[in-house]
Amino acid sequence: MKLTDLHFHAAELVSSTQFGSRPMLQRRLRIGAGLAEQILIDLAEHGIVGCSRHSQHRDVLVTDPQRAHAILTDAQKAGR
C-alpha cells in the first residue's frame, strides 16, 4: 500500500476529532465510499484506528494528530 496525502489528512481528521468513520471521511475529504474504507483499513493496519465494528465508527487509538502523522511518516520511510 502506498500512503498518499489523503492518508495523512484522514489520520489528522480522525485523531483530532476522535471519530473514525467512512461517511465522515467521505464528506470531509470528498472521496468515494470505497476509497474512504480503504484508507480506514490502512489506518487500522498502522494502529491509528481500531478494527471495523460493522456499522459503527472505529475507535481512534491515536488521539494526537502529530503522533498520527509521525506514525505514517515512519511507515512511509520504511516502505510499509
N, CA, C and O atoms as a Maestro MAE file, in Angstrom:
{
 s_m_m2io_version
 :::
 2.0.0
}

f_m_ct {
 s_m_title
 :::
 protein
 m_atom[320] {
  # First column is atom index #
  i_m_mmod_type
  r_m_x_coord
  r_m_y_coord
  r_m_z_coord
  i_m_residue_number
  s_m_chain_name
  s_m_pdb_residue_name
  s_m_pdb_atom_name
  i_m_atomic_number
  :::
  1 25 0.839 -1.176 0.000 1 A "MET " " N  " 7
  2 3 0.000 0.000 0.000 1 A "MET " " CA " 6
  3 2 0.883 1.237 0.000 1 A "MET " " C  " 6
  4 15 1.849 1.322 0.758 1 A "MET " " O  " 8
  5 25 0.552 2.175 -0.836 2 A "LYS " " N  " 7
  6 3 1.272 3.442 -0.893 2 A "LYS " " CA " 6
  7 2 0.473 4.476 -0.110 2 A "LYS " " C  " 6
  8 15 -0.712 4.695 -0.364 2 A "LYS " " O  " 8
  9 25 1.141 5.096 0.835 3 A "LEU " " N  " 7
  10 3 0.473 6.142 1.608 3 A "LEU " " CA " 6
  11 2 0.435 7.424 0.789 3 A "LEU " " C  " 6
  12 15 1.436 7.822 0.193 3 A "LEU " " O  " 8
  13 25 -0.721 8.062 0.765 4 A "THR " " N  " 7
  14 3 -0.907 9.288 -0.006 4 A "THR " " CA " 6
  15 2 -1.204 10.455 0.931 4 A "THR " " C  " 6
  16 15 -1.336 10.282 2.143 4 A "THR " " O  " 8
  17 25 -1.305 11.630 0.350 5 A "ASP " " N  " 7
  18 3 -1.685 12.807 1.130 5 A "ASP " " CA " 6
  19 2 -3.050 12.604 1.798 5 A "ASP " " C  " 6
  20 15 -3.294 13.116 2.891 5 A "ASP " " O  " 8
  21 25 -3.935 11.855 1.133 6 A "LEU " " N  " 7
  22 3 -5.254 11.580 1.723 6 A "LEU " " CA " 6
  23 2 -5.124 10.791 3.016 6 A "LEU " " C  " 6
  24 15 -5.874 11.028 3.963 6 A "LEU " " O  " 8
  25 25 -4.181 9.855 3.070 7 A "HIS " " N  " 7
  26 3 -3.961 9.091 4.300 7 A "HIS " " CA " 6
  27 2 -3.549 10.022 5.444 7 A "HIS " " C  " 6
  28 15 -4.049 9.910 6.563 7 A "HIS " " O  " 8
  29 25 -2.638 10.935 5.143 8 A "PHE " " N  " 7
  30 3 -2.165 11.859 6.172 8 A "PHE " " CA " 6
  31 2 -3.290 12.794 6.629 8 A "PHE " " C  " 6
  32 15 -3.438 13.063 7.821 8 A "PHE " " O  " 8
  33 25 -4.075 13.282 5.675 9 A "HIS " " N  " 7
  34 3 -5.197 14.167 6.020 9 A "HIS " " CA " 6
  35 2 -6.240 13.405 6.836 9 A "HIS " " C  " 6
  36 15 -6.766 13.920 7.822 9 A "HIS " " O  " 8
  37 25 -6.533 12.177 6.417 10 A "ALA " " N  " 7
  38 3 -7.506 11.362 7.150 10 A "ALA " " CA " 6
  39 2 -7.021 11.071 8.563 10 A "ALA " " C  " 6
  40 15 -7.804 11.122 9.512 10 A "ALA " " O  " 8
  41 25 -5.735 10.768 8.708 11 A "ALA " " N  " 7
  42 3 -5.184 10.497 10.040 11 A "ALA " " CA " 6
  43 2 -5.312 11.722 10.931 11 A "ALA " " C  " 6
  44 15 -5.623 11.607 12.117 11 A "ALA " " O  " 8
  45 25 -5.070 12.901 10.353 12 A "GLU " " N  " 7
  46 3 -5.226 14.143 11.112 12 A "GLU " " CA " 6
  47 2 -6.682 14.355 11.521 12 A "GLU " " C  " 6
  48 15 -6.968 14.740 12.655 12 A "GLU " " O  " 8
  49 25 -7.585 14.102 10.598 13 A "LEU " " N  " 7
  50 3 -9.021 14.275 10.886 13 A "LEU " " CA " 6
  51 2 -9.497 13.349 11.995 13 A "LEU " " C  " 6
  52 15 -10.124 13.794 12.956 13 A "LEU " " O  " 8
  53 25 -9.197 12.058 11.861 14 A "VAL " " N  " 7
  54 3 -9.719 11.122 12.854 14 A "VAL " " CA " 6
  55 2 -9.066 11.312 14.216 14 A "VAL " " C  " 6
  56 15 -9.714 11.128 15.245 14 A "VAL " " O  " 8
  57 25 -7.790 11.677 14.230 15 A "SER " " N  " 7
  58 3 -7.136 11.868 15.531 15 A "SER " " CA " 6
  59 2 -7.588 13.158 16.204 15 A "SER " " C  " 6
  60 15 -7.719 13.203 17.428 15 A "SER " " O  " 8
  61 25 -7.825 14.198 15.426 16 A "SER " " N  " 7
  62 3 -8.238 15.467 16.036 16 A "SER " " CA " 6
  63 2 -9.712 15.455 16.443 16 A "SER " " C  " 6
  64 15 -10.083 16.064 17.446 16 A "SER " " O  " 8
  65 25 -10.552 14.765 15.671 17 A "THR " " N  " 7
  66 3 -11.974 14.704 16.011 17 A "THR " " CA " 6
  67 2 -12.298 13.514 16.912 17 A "THR " " C  " 6
  68 15 -13.367 13.458 17.519 17 A "THR " " O  " 8
  69 25 -11.376 12.572 16.992 18 A "GLN " " N  " 7
  70 3 -11.552 11.331 17.745 18 A "GLN " " CA " 6
  71 2 -12.785 10.575 17.273 18 A "GLN " " C  " 6
  72 15 -13.530 9.995 18.063 18 A "GLN " " O  " 8
  73 25 -12.972 10.602 15.966 19 A "PHE " " N  " 7
  74 3 -14.108 9.923 15.351 19 A "PHE " " CA " 6
  75 2 -13.657 9.374 14.006 19 A "PHE " " C  " 6
  76 15 -13.257 10.132 13.123 19 A "PHE " " O  " 8
  77 25 -13.722 8.061 13.853 20 A "GLY " " N  " 7
  78 3 -13.285 7.450 12.606 20 A "GLY " " CA " 6
  79 2 -14.400 6.689 11.934 20 A "GLY " " C  " 6
  80 15 -14.762 5.593 12.359 20 A "GLY " " O  " 8
  81 25 -14.942 7.269 10.886 21 A "SER " " N  " 7
  82 3 -15.992 6.570 10.144 21 A "SER " " CA " 6
  83 2 -15.846 6.852 8.657 21 A "SER " " C  " 6
  84 15 -15.320 7.887 8.248 21 A "SER " " O  " 8
  85 25 -16.324 5.904 7.860 22 A "ARG " " N  " 7
  86 3 -16.281 6.053 6.413 22 A "ARG " " CA " 6
  87 2 -17.085 7.260 5.950 22 A "ARG " " C  " 6
  88 15 -16.583 8.042 5.143 22 A "ARG " " O  " 8
  89 25 -18.331 7.444 6.436 23 A "PRO " " N  " 7
  90 3 -19.093 8.605 5.966 23 A "PRO " " CA " 6
  91 2 -18.423 9.948 6.300 23 A "PRO " " C  " 6
  92 15 -18.480 10.889 5.508 23 A "PRO " " O  " 8
  93 25 -17.798 10.026 7.463 24 A "MET " " N  " 7
  94 3 -17.128 11.279 7.829 24 A "MET " " CA " 6
  95 2 -15.978 11.564 6.865 24 A "MET " " C  " 6
  96 15 -15.813 12.696 6.409 24 A "MET " " O  " 8
  97 25 -15.184 10.540 6.556 25 A "LEU " " N  " 7
  98 3 -14.087 10.741 5.612 25 A "LEU " " CA " 6
  99 2 -14.614 11.086 4.224 25 A "LEU " " C  " 6
  100 15 -14.041 11.930 3.534 25 A "LEU " " O  " 8
  101 25 -15.698 10.441 3.811 26 A "GLN " " N  " 7
  102 3 -16.294 10.759 2.509 26 A "GLN " " CA " 6
  103 2 -16.674 12.231 2.431 26 A "GLN " " C  " 6
  104 15 -16.357 12.912 1.455 26 A "GLN " " O  " 8
  105 25 -17.351 12.714 3.459 27 A "ARG " " N  " 7
  106 3 -17.806 14.112 3.450 27 A "ARG " " CA " 6
  107 2 -16.637 15.085 3.534 27 A "ARG " " C  " 6
  108 15 -16.546 16.029 2.749 27 A "ARG " " O  " 8
  109 25 -15.748 14.852 4.485 28 A "ARG " " N  " 7
  110 3 -14.677 15.813 4.749 28 A "ARG " " CA " 6
  111 2 -13.596 15.819 3.669 28 A "ARG " " C  " 6
  112 15 -13.027 16.868 3.366 28 A "ARG " " O  " 8
  113 25 -13.311 14.645 3.085 29 A "LEU " " N  " 7
  114 3 -12.271 14.563 2.065 29 A "LEU " " CA " 6
  115 2 -12.834 14.567 0.646 29 A "LEU " " C  " 6
  116 15 -12.091 14.646 -0.332 29 A "LEU " " O  " 8
  117 25 -14.173 14.480 0.553 30 A "ARG " " N  " 7
  118 3 -14.854 14.454 -0.748 30 A "ARG " " CA " 6
  119 2 -14.327 13.322 -1.629 30 A "ARG " " C  " 6
  120 15 -13.866 13.532 -2.751 30 A "ARG " " O  " 8
  121 25 -14.416 12.110 -1.068 31 A "ILE " " N  " 7
  122 3 -13.973 10.915 -1.770 31 A "ILE " " CA " 6
  123 2 -15.091 9.881 -1.735 31 A "ILE " " C  " 6
  124 15 -16.070 10.034 -1.004 31 A "ILE " " O  " 8
  125 25 -14.938 8.846 -2.519 32 A "GLY " " N  " 7
  126 3 -15.943 7.794 -2.572 32 A "GLY " " CA " 6
  127 2 -15.864 6.849 -1.379 32 A "GLY " " C  " 6
  128 15 -14.904 6.862 -0.608 32 A "GLY " " O  " 8
  129 25 -16.901 6.031 -1.253 33 A "ALA " " N  " 7
  130 3 -17.009 5.105 -0.128 33 A "ALA " " CA " 6
  131 2 -15.890 4.073 -0.127 33 A "ALA " " C  " 6
  132 15 -15.331 3.760 0.924 33 A "ALA " " O  " 8
  133 25 -15.567 3.553 -1.285 34 A "GLY " " N  " 7
  134 3 -14.527 2.533 -1.376 34 A "GLY " " CA " 6
  135 2 -13.170 3.048 -0.945 34 A "GLY " " C  " 6
  136 15 -12.449 2.376 -0.207 34 A "GLY " " O  " 8
  137 25 -12.821 4.238 -1.401 35 A "LEU " " N  " 7
  138 3 -11.539 4.830 -1.023 35 A "LEU " " CA " 6
  139 2 -11.512 5.175 0.454 35 A "LEU " " C  " 6
  140 15 -10.501 4.957 1.123 35 A "LEU " " O  " 8
  141 25 -12.611 5.711 0.973 36 A "ALA " " N  " 7
  142 3 -12.676 6.049 2.393 36 A "ALA " " CA " 6
  143 2 -12.492 4.798 3.246 36 A "ALA " " C  " 6
  144 15 -11.782 4.830 4.252 36 A "ALA " " O  " 8
  145 25 -13.127 3.700 2.850 37 A "GLU " " N  " 7
  146 3 -12.992 2.442 3.603 37 A "GLU " " CA " 6
  147 2 -11.566 1.916 3.530 37 A "GLU " " C  " 6
  148 15 -11.026 1.442 4.529 37 A "GLU " " O  " 8
  149 25 -10.951 1.998 2.344 38 A "GLN " " N  " 7
  150 3 -9.579 1.515 2.205 38 A "GLN " " CA " 6
  151 2 -8.617 2.341 3.062 38 A "GLN " " C  " 6
  152 15 -7.694 1.790 3.662 38 A "GLN " " O  " 8
  153 25 -8.825 3.632 3.120 39 A "ILE " " N  " 7
  154 3 -7.981 4.480 3.962 39 A "ILE " " CA " 6
  155 2 -8.140 4.087 5.428 39 A "ILE " " C  " 6
  156 15 -7.152 4.023 6.160 39 A "ILE " " O  " 8
  157 25 -9.374 3.823 5.865 40 A "LEU " " N  " 7
  158 3 -9.585 3.388 7.250 40 A "LEU " " CA " 6
  159 2 -8.906 2.047 7.517 40 A "LEU " " C  " 6
  160 15 -8.341 1.846 8.592 40 A "LEU " " O  " 8
  161 25 -8.952 1.147 6.572 41 A "ILE " " N  " 7
  162 3 -8.271 -0.146 6.717 41 A "ILE " " CA " 6
  163 2 -6.767 0.083 6.856 41 A "ILE " " C  " 6
  164 15 -6.113 -0.525 7.704 41 A "ILE " " O  " 8
  165 25 -6.229 0.961 6.018 42 A "ASP " " N  " 7
  166 3 -4.800 1.271 6.083 42 A "ASP " " CA " 6
  167 2 -4.438 1.912 7.418 42 A "ASP " " C  " 6
  168 15 -3.408 1.580 8.004 42 A "ASP " " O  " 8
  169 25 -5.273 2.828 7.901 43 A "LEU " " N  " 7
  170 3 -5.006 3.462 9.194 43 A "LEU " " CA " 6
  171 2 -5.080 2.435 10.319 43 A "LEU " " C  " 6
  172 15 -4.333 2.531 11.293 43 A "LEU " " O  " 8
  173 25 -5.965 1.462 10.197 44 A "ALA " " N  " 7
  174 3 -6.057 0.400 11.203 44 A "ALA " " CA " 6
  175 2 -4.795 -0.457 11.194 44 A "ALA " " C  " 6
  176 15 -4.311 -0.866 12.250 44 A "ALA " " O  " 8
  177 25 -4.267 -0.726 10.015 45 A "GLU " " N  " 7
  178 3 -3.035 -1.521 9.905 45 A "GLU " " CA " 6
  179 2 -1.857 -0.831 10.590 45 A "GLU " " C  " 6
  180 15 -0.920 -1.492 11.039 45 A "GLU " " O  " 8
  181 25 -1.906 0.487 10.668 46 A "HIS " " N  " 7
  182 3 -0.836 1.255 11.311 46 A "HIS " " CA " 6
  183 2 -1.167 1.619 12.753 46 A "HIS " " C  " 6
  184 15 -0.413 2.345 13.402 46 A "HIS " " O  " 8
  185 25 -2.293 1.118 13.256 47 A "GLY " " N  " 7
  186 3 -2.637 1.305 14.660 47 A "GLY " " CA " 6
  187 2 -3.195 2.671 15.013 47 A "GLY " " C  " 6
  188 15 -3.193 3.053 16.183 47 A "GLY " " O  " 8
  189 25 -3.673 3.413 14.025 48 A "ILE " " N  " 7
  190 3 -4.228 4.740 14.292 48 A "ILE " " CA " 6
  191 2 -5.705 4.639 14.670 48 A "ILE " " C  " 6
  192 15 -6.185 5.372 15.535 48 A "ILE " " O  " 8
  193 25 -6.414 3.731 14.017 49 A "VAL " " N  " 7
  194 3 -7.802 3.445 14.380 49 A "VAL " " CA " 6
  195 2 -7.937 1.949 14.637 49 A "VAL " " C  " 6
  196 15 -7.086 1.159 14.228 49 A "VAL " " O  " 8
  197 25 -9.011 1.571 15.316 50 A "GLY " " N  " 7
  198 3 -9.260 0.165 15.596 50 A "GLY " " CA " 6
  199 2 -9.902 -0.534 14.413 50 A "GLY " " C  " 6
  200 15 -10.120 0.056 13.355 50 A "GLY " " O  " 8
  201 25 -10.195 -1.788 14.619 51 A "CYS " " N  " 7
  202 3 -10.824 -2.607 13.582 51 A "CYS " " CA " 6
  203 2 -12.274 -2.188 13.366 51 A "CYS " " C  " 6
  204 15 -12.894 -1.541 14.210 51 A "CYS " " O  " 8
  205 25 -12.784 -2.575 12.220 52 A "SER " " N  " 7
  206 3 -14.174 -2.271 11.875 52 A "SER " " CA " 6
  207 2 -15.133 -2.984 12.823 52 A "SER " " C  " 6
  208 15 -14.916 -4.131 13.214 52 A "SER " " O  " 8
  209 25 -16.194 -2.272 13.180 53 A "ARG " " N  " 7
  210 3 -17.252 -2.854 14.021 53 A "ARG " " CA " 6
  211 2 -18.577 -2.756 13.282 53 A "ARG " " C  " 6
  212 15 -19.566 -2.251 13.813 53 A "ARG " " O  " 8
  213 25 -18.580 -3.239 12.068 54 A "HIS " " N  " 7
  214 3 -19.754 -3.243 11.192 54 A "HIS " " CA " 6
  215 2 -20.247 -1.824 10.946 54 A "HIS " " C  " 6
  216 15 -19.528 -1.034 10.335 54 A "HIS " " O  " 8
  217 25 -21.430 -1.476 11.392 55 A "SER " " N  " 7
  218 3 -21.997 -0.172 11.043 55 A "SER " " CA " 6
  219 2 -21.585 0.935 12.000 55 A "SER " " C  " 6
  220 15 -21.985 2.083 11.811 55 A "SER " " O  " 8
  221 25 -20.800 0.622 13.017 56 A "GLN " " N  " 7
  222 3 -20.387 1.649 13.969 56 A "GLN " " CA " 6
  223 2 -19.060 2.276 13.547 56 A "GLN " " C  " 6
  224 15 -18.331 1.714 12.730 56 A "GLN " " O  " 8
  225 25 -18.759 3.429 14.104 57 A "HIS " " N  " 7
  226 3 -17.480 4.069 13.813 57 A "HIS " " CA " 6
  227 2 -16.348 3.283 14.461 57 A "HIS " " C  " 6
  228 15 -16.573 2.474 15.361 57 A "HIS " " O  " 8
  229 25 -15.149 3.529 13.998 58 A "ARG " " N  " 7
  230 3 -13.974 2.852 14.545 58 A "ARG " " CA " 6
  231 2 -13.440 3.622 15.737 58 A "ARG " " C  " 6
  232 15 -13.513 4.850 15.785 58 A "ARG " " O  " 8
  233 25 -12.900 2.885 16.700 59 A "ASP " " N  " 7
  234 3 -12.242 3.532 17.826 59 A "ASP " " CA " 6
  235 2 -10.969 4.203 17.331 59 A "ASP " " C  " 6
  236 15 -10.232 3.636 16.525 59 A "ASP " " O  " 8
  237 25 -10.718 5.402 17.812 60 A "VAL " " N  " 7
  238 3 -9.491 6.118 17.464 60 A "VAL " " CA " 6
  239 2 -8.465 5.798 18.546 60 A "VAL " " C  " 6
  240 15 -8.670 6.098 19.721 60 A "VAL " " O  " 8
  241 25 -7.364 5.188 18.135 61 A "LEU " " N  " 7
  242 3 -6.342 4.742 19.071 61 A "LEU " " CA " 6
  243 2 -5.241 5.779 19.273 61 A "LEU " " C  " 6
  244 15 -4.590 5.799 20.318 61 A "LEU " " O  " 8
  245 25 -5.032 6.640 18.279 62 A "VAL " " N  " 7
  246 3 -4.024 7.705 18.370 62 A "VAL " " CA " 6
  247 2 -4.782 9.032 18.317 62 A "VAL " " C  " 6
  248 15 -5.335 9.398 17.280 62 A "VAL " " O  " 8
  249 25 -4.803 9.744 19.439 63 A "THR " " N  " 7
  250 3 -5.603 10.970 19.523 63 A "THR " " CA " 6
  251 2 -4.791 12.240 19.316 63 A "THR " " C  " 6
  252 15 -5.343 13.339 19.368 63 A "THR " " O  " 8
  253 25 -3.504 12.106 19.084 64 A "ASP " " N  " 7
  254 3 -2.648 13.262 18.814 64 A "ASP " " CA " 6
  255 2 -2.352 13.307 17.318 64 A "ASP " " C  " 6
  256 15 -1.697 12.405 16.796 64 A "ASP " " O  " 8
  257 25 -2.826 14.347 16.612 65 A "PRO " " N  " 7
  258 3 -2.603 14.429 15.169 65 A "PRO " " CA " 6
  259 2 -1.125 14.377 14.777 65 A "PRO " " C  " 6
  260 15 -0.778 13.788 13.753 65 A "PRO " " O  " 8
  261 25 -0.264 14.982 15.575 66 A "GLN " " N  " 7
  262 3 1.169 14.954 15.260 66 A "GLN " " CA " 6
  263 2 1.729 13.546 15.373 66 A "GLN " " C  " 6
  264 15 2.573 13.142 14.573 66 A "GLN " " O  " 8
  265 25 1.263 12.804 16.360 67 A "ARG " " N  " 7
  266 3 1.710 11.408 16.523 67 A "ARG " " CA " 6
  267 2 1.209 10.554 15.363 67 A "ARG " " C  " 6
  268 15 1.948 9.714 14.849 67 A "ARG " " O  " 8
  269 25 -0.033 10.760 14.949 68 A "ALA " " N  " 7
  270 3 -0.573 10.017 13.810 68 A "ALA " " CA " 6
  271 2 0.244 10.301 12.553 68 A "ALA " " C  " 6
  272 15 0.543 9.390 11.781 68 A "ALA " " O  " 8
  273 25 0.599 11.557 12.353 69 A "HIS " " N  " 7
  274 3 1.418 11.944 11.199 69 A "HIS " " CA " 6
  275 2 2.785 11.270 11.279 69 A "HIS " " C  " 6
  276 15 3.294 10.771 10.276 69 A "HIS " " O  " 8
  277 25 3.375 11.255 12.469 70 A "ALA " " N  " 7
  278 3 4.686 10.638 12.650 70 A "ALA " " CA " 6
  279 2 4.636 9.136 12.366 70 A "ALA " " C  " 6
  280 15 5.564 8.591 11.768 70 A "ALA " " O  " 8
  281 25 3.573 8.469 12.784 71 A "ILE " " N  " 7
  282 3 3.426 7.035 12.526 71 A "ILE " " CA " 6
  283 2 3.404 6.760 11.027 71 A "ILE " " C  " 6
  284 15 4.068 5.843 10.544 71 A "ILE " " O  " 8
  285 25 2.632 7.565 10.296 72 A "LEU " " N  " 7
  286 3 2.545 7.366 8.847 72 A "LEU " " CA " 6
  287 2 3.853 7.740 8.150 72 A "LEU " " C  " 6
  288 15 4.252 7.090 7.184 72 A "LEU " " O  " 8
  289 25 4.516 8.779 8.636 73 A "THR " " N  " 7
  290 3 5.791 9.172 8.053 73 A "THR " " CA " 6
  291 2 6.831 8.062 8.240 73 A "THR " " C  " 6
  292 15 7.567 7.732 7.310 73 A "THR " " O  " 8
  293 25 6.885 7.497 9.436 74 A "ASP " " N  " 7
  294 3 7.812 6.388 9.690 74 A "ASP " " CA " 6
  295 2 7.495 5.188 8.813 74 A "ASP " " C  " 6
  296 15 8.403 4.547 8.285 74 A "ASP " " O  " 8
  297 25 6.213 4.881 8.652 75 A "ALA " " N  " 7
  298 3 5.802 3.764 7.808 75 A "ALA " " CA " 6
  299 2 6.173 4.015 6.351 75 A "ALA " " C  " 6
  300 15 6.596 3.100 5.644 75 A "ALA " " O  " 8
  301 25 6.013 5.246 5.912 76 A "GLN " " N  " 7
  302 3 6.344 5.598 4.540 76 A "GLN " " CA " 6
  303 2 7.848 5.459 4.306 76 A "GLN " " C  " 6
  304 15 8.268 4.955 3.265 76 A "GLN " " O  " 8
  305 25 8.644 5.896 5.250 77 A "LYS " " N  " 7
  306 3 10.100 5.770 5.125 77 A "LYS " " CA " 6
  307 2 10.540 4.312 5.112 77 A "LYS " " C  " 6
  308 15 11.487 3.942 4.418 77 A "LYS " " O  " 8
  309 25 9.839 3.491 5.890 78 A "ALA " " N  " 7
  310 3 10.169 2.066 5.970 78 A "ALA " " CA " 6
  311 2 9.600 1.282 4.775 78 A "ALA " " C  " 6
  312 15 9.878 0.095 4.609 78 A "ALA " " O  " 8
  313 25 8.811 1.958 3.961 79 A "GLY " " N  " 7
  314 3 8.224 1.311 2.801 79 A "GLY " " CA " 6
  315 2 7.057 0.409 3.107 79 A "GLY " " C  " 6
  316 15 6.770 -0.519 2.351 79 A "GLY " " O  " 8
  317 25 6.365 0.674 4.234 80 A "ARG " " N  " 7
  318 3 5.205 -0.151 4.604 80 A "ARG " " CA " 6
  319 2 3.934 0.514 4.206 80 A "ARG " " C  " 6
  320 15 2.854 -0.031 4.436 80 A "ARG " " O  " 8
  :::
 }
 m_bond[319] {
  # First column is bond index #
  i_m_from
  i_m_to
  i_m_order
  :::
  1 1 2 1
  2 2 3 1
  3 3 4 2
  4 3 5 1
  5 5 6 1
  6 6 7 1
  7 7 8 2
  8 7 9 1
  9 9 10 1
  10 10 11 1
  11 11 12 2
  12 11 13 1
  13 13 14 1
  14 14 15 1
  15 15 16 2
  16 15 17 1
  17 17 18 1
  18 18 19 1
  19 19 20 2
  20 19 21 1
  21 21 22 1
  22 22 23 1
  23 23 24 2
  24 23 25 1
  25 25 26 1
  26 26 27 1
  27 27 28 2
  28 27 29 1
  29 29 30 1
  30 30 31 1
  31 31 32 2
  32 31 33 1
  33 33 34 1
  34 34 35 1
  35 35 36 2
  36 35 37 1
  37 37 38 1
  38 38 39 1
  39 39 40 2
  40 39 41 1
  41 41 42 1
  42 42 43 1
  43 43 44 2
  44 43 45 1
  45 45 46 1
  46 46 47 1
  47 47 48 2
  48 47 49 1
  49 49 50 1
  50 50 51 1
  51 51 52 2
  52 51 53 1
  53 53 54 1
  54 54 55 1
  55 55 56 2
  56 55 57 1
  57 57 58 1
  58 58 59 1
  59 59 60 2
  60 59 61 1
  61 61 62 1
  62 62 63 1
  63 63 64 2
  64 63 65 1
  65 65 66 1
  66 66 67 1
  67 67 68 2
  68 67 69 1
  69 69 70 1
  70 70 71 1
  71 71 72 2
  72 71 73 1
  73 73 74 1
  74 74 75 1
  75 75 76 2
  76 75 77 1
  77 77 78 1
  78 78 79 1
  79 79 80 2
  80 79 81 1
  81 81 82 1
  82 82 83 1
  83 83 84 2
  84 83 85 1
  85 85 86 1
  86 86 87 1
  87 87 88 2
  88 87 89 1
  89 89 90 1
  90 90 91 1
  91 91 92 2
  92 91 93 1
  93 93 94 1
  94 94 95 1
  95 95 96 2
  96 95 97 1
  97 97 98 1
  98 98 99 1
  99 99 100 2
  100 99 101 1
  101 101 102 1
  102 102 103 1
  103 103 104 2
  104 103 105 1
  105 105 106 1
  106 106 107 1
  107 107 108 2
  108 107 109 1
  109 109 110 1
  110 110 111 1
  111 111 112 2
  112 111 113 1
  113 113 114 1
  114 114 115 1
  115 115 116 2
  116 115 117 1
  117 117 118 1
  118 118 119 1
  119 119 120 2
  120 119 121 1
  121 121 122 1
  122 122 123 1
  123 123 124 2
  124 123 125 1
  125 125 126 1
  126 126 127 1
  127 127 128 2
  128 127 129 1
  129 129 130 1
  130 130 131 1
  131 131 132 2
  132 131 133 1
  133 133 134 1
  134 134 135 1
  135 135 136 2
  136 135 137 1
  137 137 138 1
  138 138 139 1
  139 139 140 2
  140 139 141 1
  141 141 142 1
  142 142 143 1
  143 143 144 2
  144 143 145 1
  145 145 146 1
  146 146 147 1
  147 147 148 2
  148 147 149 1
  149 149 150 1
  150 150 151 1
  151 151 152 2
  152 151 153 1
  153 153 154 1
  154 154 155 1
  155 155 156 2
  156 155 157 1
  157 157 158 1
  158 158 159 1
  159 159 160 2
  160 159 161 1
  161 161 162 1
  162 162 163 1
  163 163 164 2
  164 163 165 1
  165 165 166 1
  166 166 167 1
  167 167 168 2
  168 167 169 1
  169 169 170 1
  170 170 171 1
  171 171 172 2
  172 171 173 1
  173 173 174 1
  174 174 175 1
  175 175 176 2
  176 175 177 1
  177 177 178 1
  178 178 179 1
  179 179 180 2
  180 179 181 1
  181 181 182 1
  182 182 183 1
  183 183 184 2
  184 183 185 1
  185 185 186 1
  186 186 187 1
  187 187 188 2
  188 187 189 1
  189 189 190 1
  190 190 191 1
  191 191 192 2
  192 191 193 1
  193 193 194 1
  194 194 195 1
  195 195 196 2
  196 195 197 1
  197 197 198 1
  198 198 199 1
  199 199 200 2
  200 199 201 1
  201 201 202 1
  202 202 203 1
  203 203 204 2
  204 203 205 1
  205 205 206 1
  206 206 207 1
  207 207 208 2
  208 207 209 1
  209 209 210 1
  210 210 211 1
  211 211 212 2
  212 211 213 1
  213 213 214 1
  214 214 215 1
  215 215 216 2
  216 215 217 1
  217 217 218 1
  218 218 219 1
  219 219 220 2
  220 219 221 1
  221 221 222 1
  222 222 223 1
  223 223 224 2
  224 223 225 1
  225 225 226 1
  226 226 227 1
  227 227 228 2
  228 227 229 1
  229 229 230 1
  230 230 231 1
  231 231 232 2
  232 231 233 1
  233 233 234 1
  234 234 235 1
  235 235 236 2
  236 235 237 1
  237 237 238 1
  238 238 239 1
  239 239 240 2
  240 239 241 1
  241 241 242 1
  242 242 243 1
  243 243 244 2
  244 243 245 1
  245 245 246 1
  246 246 247 1
  247 247 248 2
  248 247 249 1
  249 249 250 1
  250 250 251 1
  251 251 252 2
  252 251 253 1
  253 253 254 1
  254 254 255 1
  255 255 256 2
  256 255 257 1
  257 257 258 1
  258 258 259 1
  259 259 260 2
  260 259 261 1
  261 261 262 1
  262 262 263 1
  263 263 264 2
  264 263 265 1
  265 265 266 1
  266 266 267 1
  267 267 268 2
  268 267 269 1
  269 269 270 1
  270 270 271 1
  271 271 272 2
  272 271 273 1
  273 273 274 1
  274 274 275 1
  275 275 276 2
  276 275 277 1
  277 277 278 1
  278 278 279 1
  279 279 280 2
  280 279 281 1
  281 281 282 1
  282 282 283 1
  283 283 284 2
  284 283 285 1
  285 285 286 1
  286 286 287 1
  287 287 288 2
  288 287 289 1
  289 289 290 1
  290 290 291 1
  291 291 292 2
  292 291 293 1
  293 293 294 1
  294 294 295 1
  295 295 296 2
  296 295 297 1
  297 297 298 1
  298 298 299 1
  299 299 300 2
  300 299 301 1
  301 301 302 1
  302 302 303 1
  303 303 304 2
  304 303 305 1
  305 305 306 1
  306 306 307 1
  307 307 308 2
  308 307 309 1
  309 309 310 1
  310 310 311 1
  311 311 312 2
  312 311 313 1
  313 313 314 1
  314 314 315 1
  315 315 316 2
  316 315 317 1
  317 317 318 1
  318 318 319 1
  319 319 320 2
  :::
 }
}
